[in-house]
Amino acid sequence: MIKASRKPQGHIVYLKYSSKILKNNPLHDPHARKIGIYLPAEYEMHPKKRYPLFMYLAGFTGSGLDALNWRNFTENLPERLDRLMYEKKMGPVIVIFPDCFTRLGGNQYINSTAIGNYEDYLIDEIIPCVENQFRTFNHRDKRACFGHSSGGYGSLMYGMKRPDVWGAIACHAGDMHFDLCYRTDFPAVCTTLGKYNGSIQNFLKTFEKASRPSREDIELLMTIAMAASYDADKNTPLGFHWPVDYFTAEIDEKRWKHWKAHDPLHIVEKYVDNLRKLNLLYLDVGNRDEYRMHFGARLLVNKLKRLKIKHFYEEFNDGHSGTAYRFDISLPMLYSALIKS
């Protein structure tokens, strides 16, 4: 346990939101969901003051609500925010912790006819809901989105596609360079799928009944979720295309092009003007990332430099997981970028 502290503590408010956008989603996931809202310690003491709005996007198999849980030997995200504000490394903010978990273990925070329109859900429903109930600035220059892994990917995509909504973005070890972070895993994934004679439906039925899914099962589930995110098709039995032959591990290059059409590394040129509108584009990654995200990040940063897109980039000596301490750097930078705007 961490030592008891006398720092002023923010508090968490929970909302239950019934989404019209997620209603009748293809996975039959709940459309009425709980949302966590972090309010800074001073919120009730200053009834006329408005605050910047942050949104946290969790990694795959996670939920924003996870970030509110107690942590052994370290801080959860609200405790980290309390400390950063107490140390005057950043000012007070309101933070949204949405739940975007799905039957496929999560999503990439983009719209998909095979999973649900989670981009629209967050931007068109959750942000207005929170801003109508709490004292935010209600302006893109005072909004920041940050996340890790799949959440980092979602944040980066929002920076590319939605600068009308977000003024600052932080991408921690976000998915990119799909040829390395996904494609190289296909042989192992196909080996697991082979246990089910190549049937994704049979795998999903078995997975949902399992009391303790294996690591290999989780990796297969993740790849299924990526296929459902990047190559959805309502006219197929699964609702999406599967890009690889389970028996030979041969990749269907036509289908793979659909995946790469969502790869930040391959589409950044399309969004140069949008990225230049951001007050901050923050990227970081561990130099020993197990999913090889550091190689994609290096290539992306090279492109950002050639395109003359302002950004902050840093590598650190660590892997993919257990790196929440990096928020000590990104959160104050996001706050500063919003306050200066």
N, C-alpha and C positions, 0 to 999 in steps of 0.2 A: 504494500500500500504506500501511496505517497503521503507525505506529512500533512497534517491538518493545516489549513491556511485561514488567515483572517481577511483575505482578499474579498472585496465586494463580489458577490456572485450574481450572475444573470439567472434568469429562470426560463423554464421551458413551458410553452403553452401548446396544447394539442388541439388541432382542429380535425373534424371529420368532414371530408368533402366528397360529395356524390358527383361524379364526373359524367357529363353527357358525352364527352369524346371517347372515354374508355368503355362506356356502356355497350354491351354486345360485342366486346372485343373477341377476336378469333380464338384466343386461348381460354376464354371463359374465366379470366382472372377477375377479382373483385374490382368493381368500378367505384365503390365507396371506400375511401382510404383515409387512414390517419396521417396527418402531416405534423411534424414537429417544428415549432417556431422558437428560436432563441431570441430573447429580449435582453438587452444589456441591463446591468444592475441599476443604472440611473433612470431607466425608462419611465417609471411611475413618478419620479421626482421632478421631471421636466415635462409637464403635460402638453406643452406647445412645441417641443423640439421634434424635428424630423431626423431620420437616420438613413444612411446608405443601406441598400438591401443586397445581401449575398445569398447565393444558392449553392448548396453542396450536392454533388452527384457522386454516389458511391460506386465502388468497383463491382465487377461481375460477382454474383452470388450474394452481394450485400444490399443494404437498404440504408437510406438516410437515417432511419430510426436506430440502426446499429451504432451510429456515431454518438448517440446520446447515452449509451450504456456505460456502466462502470468499467474501468480498465485496471488490471493489476499492474503495479509498478510504474504506471505512467498516467497520462491524462486522457480523458475523452475530449472530444472537440469543444464542448461548452467550457470545460475547465481550462483548456488551452486558450480560448478566447478571453476568458476572465483574466488569466495571467498576462496575456499580451496587452490587454487594456490597462491593467494595474501597473505594469512596467512602462506604460506610456509608449509602447512600440507601435500601437495603433489606437485609433479612437473607437467609440462605440458603434456597433452595427446591429442590424437585425438579420438573422440567418434562417433560411428555409431549409429544412431537412425532409425532402419528399421520400415517399416509399414508391419505388418503381420496380419492385420485384415481380417476376413472372414465373409461370410454370416451367419455363426454360432456363430458370436461374438468374434472370435479369434481362437487360436489353441495352442497347447502345444509345438510348435517349434520342433516337431519330424515329421518324414515322415509318411504319411497316404494316402492310396489310396482313402479314402473318403473325404479328405480335400485338400491334396496337399503335395508335398515333401519340406516342409519348412526348414528342417534341411539342406538338400542339397542346397536349394536356398541361405541360409545365408552363408554357409561355402564354397560352390563351386562357387558361383557367386558373392555375395555381397562383401565378404572379398577381393577376387582378384580384383574386380572392384575398390574398395576404395584404395587398396594398390598400384594399378597401377597409380593412379592419385594424391596420396598424399604421403608425405614423412614419411612412417612408417618403422619399422625395418623388416617387412616381415618374422617374425619368431615366433614360438609358445611361446617362452620364453618372448616375449614382447607383448603378447595378453592376454586380460582379458575379461571375459563375466560376466555380473551381471544383476540381475532382481528380481522382486518381484512377489509373488504368482505364476501364470502360468509362468511368466518370470523367477522366481526363480527355478521352476521345470525344465524349459528348460536349464537354466544355469547348474544346478546340473547334468542333464542328459549328457550335453556336457562334463562336468568334468569326468563323468564315462566312456563315450564312445569315446571321441575325445581329449585325451591329446596330440595327434599329432598336434592339431590346437591351443589349449588353454593352457596357462601356469598358469593362476590363475582364480578362480571362486568365485563368491559371490551369495549365495542363500538366499534371504530374504523371509521368510514365504512361502517357496516353497511347492507345493502339495506333500504330502506323507502320508503313512498310510491310504490307500484308504478305508479300512473298517470303519474308523472314519470320514474322510473328505468328502467322497462321499456317501457311503452306507447308512449312517444314514439319509440322505436327501431323499432317494427314496420314502418313504410314502408320503411326501409333494409333491414331483415331480409327483407321480402317481395321486394324487388328481387333480392337474392342468391338466395333460394329459387326465384325465377322462372327462373334459369339451369338449374334442374333440373326445370322444368315443375311445380313445386309438390310434388315428391316428396321427402319427408324421407329415405326409405330410400335413394334414389339419391344424395342429398347425402352421407349418412353413409358410404356405400360409397366414394364418390370422396374424401371427406375422409381416410379412413383410409389411402388409398393415396398421398396427396399428400406430396411431399417437403418442401414449404414452404407450409403453409396461409396464406392471406391474412388480413389484419385483418378483412375482411368475412366470411370463412368462420368465424373465431373468434367474431365477434358472433352469427352465426346459430347456431353450435353452443351458445353460451351460452344463447340464447333457447330452444333445444330442451331444454337441461338444466333450465331454469326450468319449462318446461311439464311435464316429467317429474317435477319436484319438487312442483309445486303443483296439478297436475290429473291425477294418475295414475289409470288405469282398466285393469285387467287384461283387460277384455272388449273392448278396442279393438285393431286391428292393430298399432299402435305401442306400446301399453301406456300411452298417455296421450292426452289431447285437445290438439289444436292450436287456438289461440284466434282465429286471424285468417285471412281469405281471402288467399292469396298474390297473387291477381291484382288485387284491388281494395283490399287492405289494410283491408277492413271487419272490425271486431272483433265476435266473437260475445259479446255481453254476458252471456249465461248462463254461458259458460265463464270469462269474465273474473271473475265473482263467485267462482269457485273459487280463482283466484289471490289475490284480495283477502282471502280467508279466511285467508291466510298472511301478510298484510302487518302488521308490527308496529304501524303507525300505526292500523290499523282494528280491531285486536283487543286493544289494551292494556287497555281497560276490563274485559275478561274476566279479567285476571290481576292485578288491583290487590292482592289479598291476598298473592299469591305474591311480587310485586315488593317489597312492604313487608317481607318476611322477609329480603331480601338485606342483607348488611353493607355492600355498596357496589354501586351501579349507575353505571358510568362510561361516558360517551359523548363522542366527539369527532368532528370532521369538518373537512375543509378548506373554506374559504369560496369556493373556485373548483373544487369537485368536478365533474369532467367528466360524471359520471353523475347529477348534480343531487341527490346524497344530502343536501346541506346544507339543502335546502328541506324534505325529509322530516324531518330531524333537528329542525329548528326547530319544526315542527308537533307532533312527538312530545313535545318538551320542554315545549311549551305545555300539552299534555294531562297530562304528568307533574306539572306545577305545579298544575293544576286538581284533579287527583286526590290531591294532597298526598303524592306518592311521592318520597322523598328520592333525590337523584341528583347527580352531578357532570357538568357539560356545558361543553365549550369548543370554540370554533371557532378555527382558525388559518389563516394566510395561505398556502394551498397548494392543490394539486389532490388527485386520488384516489390516485395511485401515488407510490412513493418516499418514504413518510412513516413509515418504521420508527423514526425518531428520536422519534416520539410515545410509544413504549414507555418512554422515559426518565421520562415522567410517570405513565403508567398502572401500570406494574409496581410501583414503590414504593407507590402508593396501594392496589393490591390486597393487597400484603404487609401494609401497616399495618392494613387492614380485617380481615384474617384473624388477625393477632396480637392485636388488641384484643378479638376475640370470645371 
